[in-house]
Amino acid sequence: MMDDVLFETRGAAGLITLNRPKALNALTHGMCVAIKAQLDEWAHHDAVKTVIIQSAGERAFCAGGDIRSLYESGKACTSYALDFYHDEYVLNATIKHYPKPYIALIQGIVMGGGVGVSVHGSHRVAGETTTFAMPETGIGLFPDVGGSYFLPRCPGQIGLYLGLTGARLKTTDTLYSGVATHFVPMAKWPALIDALAAGTAPDAAIAQDNVPDTFLLEHRATIDRVFALNSIEEILAALDNEHTDWCDDTAKAIRSKSPTATKIAFRQLREGAKLEFDDCMKMEWRMVNRVVKGHDFYEGVRATIIDKDGTPKWDPPNLAAVTDTAVTPISRHWKRRN
């Protein structure tokens, strides 16, 4: 496991390197535990002024959690899956509350668990190859790793749009949405790391480069109007009534996801908008305990990762068949208790 994530103290910087490039740097339980322990150590290390997290390889910063291991654990009824989610969420909270600057250098694929170890940091520096997404409803899950908190706080209704569709954002739109805070070409990253290691404050070391116009800006008015509606059914009806290629594609994307996960995600993100970060993480922990006992997560992973046939058989098979009773017993556990 120690080869999967590397730690280095370089001058005034603590450097974390996700080191599973052949697995797109997907997180394992051991990696989450190790990163948390190292962050705790550096938090009390006076010489370390800044923490930087980066990745090995060019294809991905981190594509998420090791889904195959989670699938196998759930099917075998072992503790690994819930141990992973618990310690991953603890790590997410540690990053959110970290007392020192935490700089994520994100490039390539940034999804799921990769979002969780980057988006909660103080600085998220996107390179020119960044591709961000929260595609969890496509495997019967929900946009977790703190998605309950950061997605509703994206501009307008962009977060709900991202959580329900799994849409992929390129570099410019990660900045527009707030997923990234800065754009720095990857060729300049070694110099940036050197400056941080020399003790330069992050805001002085990170020189923002110009970026072009965004895809999200083009569709912002439609996203804000449609995704502000009060149910999945109303959103889909509004998209259908627009009669544009973009709206048709967006509706198709939502309908391809797990119907149950889609309705859960809608409720989750509306609830998360009213909660503080720690309450969002507690909500997600209760939610994931329920989801891993269900059907659609395993069917989604089977169709996407195991058999790769792309034809999940959701249960129930469509949104109309997802009753309020199927969602309400879960949502009751989401309520914040004063």
C-alpha positions, -999 to 999 in steps of 0.1 A, spaced: 0 0 0 28 24 8 37 24 -29 1 35 -38 6 69 -21 39 86 -16 47 113 10 76 137 10 85 168 30 102 192 6 112 224 24 81 241 37 58 218 17 43 184 25 39 166 -8 13 138 -14 15 118 -46 -13 94 -56 7 66 -72 -16 41 -89 -15 54 -125 -25 21 -141 -56 22 -119 -62 59 -127 -50 66 -91 -83 52 -77 -83 54 -39 -82 23 -17 -91 21 20 -54 19 29 -46 51 9 -74 70 27 -61 59 61 -25 68 52 -33 102 38 -54 111 69 -25 100 92 0 120 73 -22 151 73 -26 148 110 12 147 114 19 177 91 -8 197 109 14 198 140 47 201 121 58 237 123 82 235 93 54 224 70 35 255 59 16 241 30 3 206 18 2 198 -19 -15 167 -34 -7 156 -69 -8 124 -89 14 101 -109 8 96 -146 -9 118 -172 -44 102 -175 -59 110 -141 -56 129 -109 -79 103 -93 -108 85 -110 -126 78 -77 -127 49 -53 -116 14 -61 -151 4 -72 -143 -32 -80 -131 -38 -45 -162 -21 -31 -184 -43 -53 -167 -75 -43 -169 -65 -6 -206 -58 -7 -213 -90 -26 -193 -110 -1 -208 -91 29 -173 -82 42 -166 -49 61 -143 -34 35 -169 -13 17 -182 5 47 -148 7 62 -137 25 30 -166 49 29 -162 57 66 -125 65 64 -129 83 30 -155 106 45 -133 112 76 -105 122 52 -128 145 33 -137 163 65 -100 165 76 -92 183 43 -122 206 46 -111 217 81 -73 215 75 -55 243 94 -29 249 67 -32 257 30 -40 225 10 -33 227 -27 -46 201 -51 -30 199 -86 -57 184 -106 -53 170 -142 -68 144 -163 -98 125 -148 -111 140 -115 -141 120 -104 -158 106 -73 -131 101 -46 -107 122 -65 -131 151 -61 -132 144 -24 -95 148 -19 -93 180 -39 -124 201 -39 -125 206 -1 -90 221 -1 -82 258 1 -67 259 -35 -77 237 -65 -53 243 -93 -66 229 -126 -43 220 -155 -53 221 -192 -63 184 -193 -87 184 -163 -120 165 -167 -143 166 -137 -175 147 -131 -197 133 -104 -211 102 -122 -223 83 -92 -260 80 -101 -249 60 -132 -237 32 -108 -267 34 -85 -249 55 -59 -252 93 -52 -228 122 -55 -210 116 -22 -175 127 -8 -191 159 3 -212 164 -28 -241 172 -5 -222 204 5 -202 216 -25 -227 209 -53 -255 230 -39 -231 258 -35 -220 259 -71 -234 290 -89 -272 288 -95 -284 253 -102 -252 240 -117 -245 216 -88 -279 198 -92 -273 196 -130 -239 180 -124 -252 156 -97 -281 144 -118 -265 141 -152 -229 132 -144 -219 158 -170 -181 161 -176 -165 195 -172 -133 206 -189 -108 230 -173 -127 262 -180 -159 250 -166 -143 236 -134 -133 273 -128 -167 286 -137 -184 262 -114 -160 267 -85 -147 232 -85 -112 247 -93 -100 280 -80 -71 286 -104 -58 276 -138 -20 270 -141 -6 252 -172 9 219 -161 43 229 -175 45 255 -147 36 231 -119 72 221 -110 80 258 -105 49 262 -84 59 233 -62 94 247 -58 80 281 -48 57 266 -22 85 244 -9 106 276 -6 79 290 17 61 313 -7 25 318 4 0 300 -20 -18 332 -31 16 347 -41 29 315 -57 -1 307 -78 -1 330 -109 -36 327 -125 -35 322 -163 -63 333 -186 -89 308 -197 -115 310 -226 -152 312 -223 -171 283 -208 -197 258 -219 -217 263 -187 -220 300 -192 -237 293 -226 -264 271 -209 -265 288 -175 -299 304 -180 -315 271 -190 -298 252 -162 -309 277 -136 -345 278 -148 -351 241 -153 -331 226 -124 -348 249 -100 -381 230 -104 -395 209 -76 -391 173 -88 -372 151 -113 -404 147 -132 -408 184 -136 -372 188 -146 -375 162 -173 -408 176 -186 -393 210 -189 -362 197 -207 -385 178 -231 -405 209 -238 -374 229 -247 -369 210 -280 -332 217 -283 -304 192 -288 -287 201 -255 -319 197 -235 -327 164 -253 -292 151 -245 -295 163 -208 -329 145 -204 -315 114 -220 -285 114 -196 -308 117 -165 -330 89 -177 -300 66 -182 -291 67 -145 -305 46 -117 -340 58 -111 -337 53 -74 -303 69 -71 -316 99 -92 -344 105 -68 -322 101 -38 -296 125 -53 -323 151 -60 -334 150 -24 -299 148 -10 -287 180 -28 -318 199 -18 -313 189 18 -275 196 16 -281 232 6 -295 237 41 -268 219 61 -234 227 73 -205 206 60 -202 182 89 -239 175 89 -237 168 52 -210 142 58 -230 126 85 -260 125 62 -239 108 35 -226 82 59 -261 72 68 -271 72 31 -243 50 20 -251 25 47 -285 21 31 -273 21 -5 -248 -6 -1 -276 -29 11 -296 -23 -20 -297 -35 -56 -288 -8 -80 -252 -1 -68 -241 -36 -76 -261 -37 -108 -246 -4 -119 -210 -15 -111 -216 -48 -128 -228 -31 -160 -201 -5 -160 -170 -21 -144 -174 -59 -142 -192 -71 -173 -190 -37 -191 -222 -45 -211 -236 -10 -205 -271 -23 -199 -279 -21 -162 -312 -36 -151 -323 -11 -125 -349 -21 -99 -373 -4 -102 -367 1 -139 -379 37 -143 -386 69 -123 -424 64 -123 -419 31 -104 -398 47 -77 -424 54 -50 -422 80 -24 -420 51 1 -388 39 -15 -371 73 -9 -388 85 23 -375 58 47 -340 68 37 -347 106 38 -360 103 73 -325 94 84 -311 125 67 -329 150 89 -307 172 110 -315 167 147 -310 198 168 
